[in-house]
Amino acid sequence: MARKRSPTLRFLVRHPAHFIALGFGAGLAPVMPGTFGTLVAFPIAWWLQAHAGVAGWSLAIAGLAVVGAWSAQVTGKDLGRSDDGSIVIDEIAAFLLVLFFAGDDVMRQVAAFALFRFFDIVKPPPIRQLDAAIKNGFGVMLDDFVAAGYALIVLAIVARIAGAA
């Protein structure tokens, strides 16, 4: 690994992998870069809702996951930390999956955002263990997709309970 350093605007534009992994610049936020990265998924989702069907959503999520793993691997190596906090493509791709299932209801999207950030920050088992064990681009993406799974389970439970009332 390279020596540990903080990313800069120059670092962001030095390599396409950096630009992608840092969420097109969202990862440079001085505080809460993961939250800023998660927010990047909203305009992507809104565009997909207006212009793409299930196949388009699926391709976007899968494409971001694959490209995200590659870009996180390259960027982590260049930063000297496999899962540096500035790498936010994992939040973008995983939250895009959550937004697909949340649909176009604004309140569901807000709830989805809060749940996803909660599980991504708290990292209940096995998220924390995966995060600690797999130190590569795949591992960077994996723990966020598990957090997305937890958020989706809670959303489904709430929807079922609300529908039963």
C-alpha positions as CSV (number, residue, x, y, z in Angstrom):
1,M,0.0,0.0,0.0
2,A,1.0,3.6,-0.6
3,R,1.6,5.9,2.3
4,K,-1.6,7.1,4.0
5,R,-2.8,10.5,2.8
6,S,-6.0,12.5,2.6
7,P,-7.5,13.0,-0.8
8,T,-7.5,16.4,-2.5
9,L,-9.2,17.8,-5.6
10,R,-6.0,17.0,-7.5
11,F,-6.2,13.4,-6.3
12,L,-9.9,13.2,-7.3
13,V,-9.2,14.1,-10.9
14,R,-5.8,12.3,-11.2
15,H,-7.4,8.9,-12.1
16,P,-10.9,7.9,-13.2
17,A,-11.0,5.4,-10.4
18,H,-10.5,8.1,-7.9
19,F,-13.3,10.2,-9.4
20,I,-15.7,7.3,-9.2
21,A,-14.6,6.0,-5.8
22,L,-14.9,9.4,-4.2
23,G,-18.4,9.7,-5.4
24,F,-17.7,12.3,-8.1
25,G,-16.3,14.6,-5.4
26,A,-18.8,13.9,-2.5
27,G,-16.1,11.9,-0.7
28,L,-14.1,15.1,-0.3
29,A,-16.6,16.5,2.1
30,P,-14.7,17.5,5.3
31,V,-17.3,16.0,7.5
32,M,-19.6,12.9,7.1
33,P,-18.4,12.0,3.6
34,G,-20.4,8.8,3.8
35,T,-23.6,10.7,4.3
36,F,-22.8,13.1,1.4
37,G,-22.0,10.0,-0.7
38,T,-25.3,8.4,0.1
39,L,-27.1,11.6,-1.0
40,V,-25.5,11.3,-4.5
41,A,-27.8,8.3,-5.0
42,F,-30.9,10.4,-4.9
43,P,-30.5,12.2,-8.3
44,I,-29.4,9.0,-9.9
45,A,-32.5,7.3,-8.6
46,W,-34.8,10.1,-9.6
47,W,-33.4,10.0,-13.1
48,L,-33.8,6.2,-13.2
49,Q,-37.4,6.5,-11.9
50,A,-38.2,8.8,-14.8
51,H,-36.3,7.1,-17.6
52,A,-35.6,3.4,-16.8
53,G,-37.5,0.3,-16.1
54,V,-36.4,-2.6,-13.9
55,A,-33.7,-3.6,-16.4
56,G,-32.2,-0.1,-16.3
57,W,-32.2,0.0,-12.5
58,S,-30.7,-3.5,-12.4
59,L,-27.9,-2.6,-14.9
60,A,-27.2,0.7,-13.0
61,I,-26.9,-1.0,-9.6
62,A,-24.9,-4.0,-10.9
63,G,-22.7,-1.6,-13.0
64,L,-22.0,0.7,-10.1
65,A,-21.2,-2.3,-7.9
66,V,-18.7,-3.8,-10.3
67,V,-17.1,-0.4,-11.2
68,G,-17.3,0.6,-7.6
69,A,-15.3,-2.5,-6.5
70,W,-12.6,-1.7,-9.0
71,S,-12.4,2.0,-8.3
72,A,-12.4,1.4,-4.5
73,Q,-9.6,-1.1,-4.9
74,V,-7.4,1.3,-7.0
75,T,-8.2,4.3,-4.8
76,G,-7.7,2.5,-1.5
77,K,-4.3,1.4,-2.7
78,D,-3.4,4.9,-3.8
79,L,-4.6,6.4,-0.4
80,G,-2.9,3.7,1.6
81,R,-6.2,2.6,3.3
82,S,-8.4,-0.1,1.7
83,D,-11.6,1.5,3.0
84,D,-10.8,5.2,3.5
85,G,-13.8,7.3,4.6
86,S,-13.6,9.3,1.4
87,I,-14.4,6.3,-0.7
88,V,-18.2,6.6,-1.0
89,I,-19.1,4.7,-4.2
90,D,-20.1,1.9,-1.9
91,E,-22.8,4.1,-0.2
92,I,-24.0,5.3,-3.6
93,A,-24.4,1.8,-5.2
94,A,-25.9,0.2,-2.1
95,F,-28.3,3.0,-1.4
96,L,-29.4,3.0,-5.0
97,L,-30.6,-0.6,-4.4
98,V,-32.5,0.6,-1.3
99,L,-34.1,3.4,-3.3
100,F,-35.2,1.0,-6.1
101,F,-37.3,-0.9,-3.5
102,A,-38.4,2.3,-1.7
103,G,-40.1,3.6,-4.8
104,D,-41.0,7.2,-5.6
105,D,-42.7,8.0,-2.3
106,V,-40.7,10.8,-0.6
107,M,-41.4,9.7,2.9
108,R,-40.3,6.1,2.1
109,Q,-37.1,7.5,0.6
110,V,-36.4,9.6,3.7
111,A,-37.0,6.6,5.9
112,A,-34.8,4.5,3.6
113,F,-32.0,7.1,3.9
114,A,-32.2,7.2,7.7
115,L,-32.2,3.4,8.0
116,F,-29.4,2.8,5.5
117,R,-27.2,5.4,7.3
118,F,-28.0,3.9,10.7
119,F,-27.0,0.4,9.6
120,D,-23.9,1.7,7.7
121,I,-22.7,3.6,10.7
122,V,-23.6,1.1,13.5
123,K,-22.5,-1.9,11.5
124,P,-24.4,-4.7,13.3
125,P,-23.1,-8.3,12.7
126,P,-22.0,-9.4,10.3
127,I,-21.3,-6.0,8.8
128,R,-18.5,-5.0,11.1
129,Q,-16.9,-8.4,10.7
130,L,-17.1,-8.3,6.9
131,D,-15.6,-4.8,7.0
132,A,-12.7,-5.9,9.1
133,A,-12.0,-9.2,7.3
134,I,-12.2,-8.3,3.6
135,K,-9.7,-5.5,2.8
136,N,-10.2,-5.0,-0.9
137,G,-12.6,-3.3,-3.3
138,F,-15.1,-6.1,-3.0
139,G,-15.0,-5.9,0.8
140,V,-15.6,-2.1,0.6
141,M,-18.7,-2.7,-1.4
142,L,-20.0,-5.8,0.4
143,D,-20.5,-4.3,3.9
144,D,-22.6,-1.5,2.5
145,F,-24.8,-3.9,0.5
146,V,-25.4,-5.9,3.7
147,A,-26.4,-2.6,5.4
148,A,-28.7,-2.0,2.5
149,G,-30.2,-5.5,3.1
150,Y,-30.9,-4.6,6.7
151,A,-32.5,-1.3,5.7
152,L,-34.7,-3.2,3.2
153,I,-35.8,-5.7,5.8
154,V,-36.9,-3.0,8.2
155,L,-38.7,-1.1,5.4
156,A,-40.5,-4.4,4.4
157,I,-41.6,-5.0,8.0
158,V,-42.9,-1.5,8.4
159,A,-44.7,-1.7,5.1
160,R,-46.3,-5.0,6.2
161,I,-47.3,-3.7,9.6
162,A,-48.7,-0.4,8.1
163,G,-50.6,-2.4,5.5
164,A,-52.1,-4.7,8.2
165,A,-53.4,-1.7,10.3
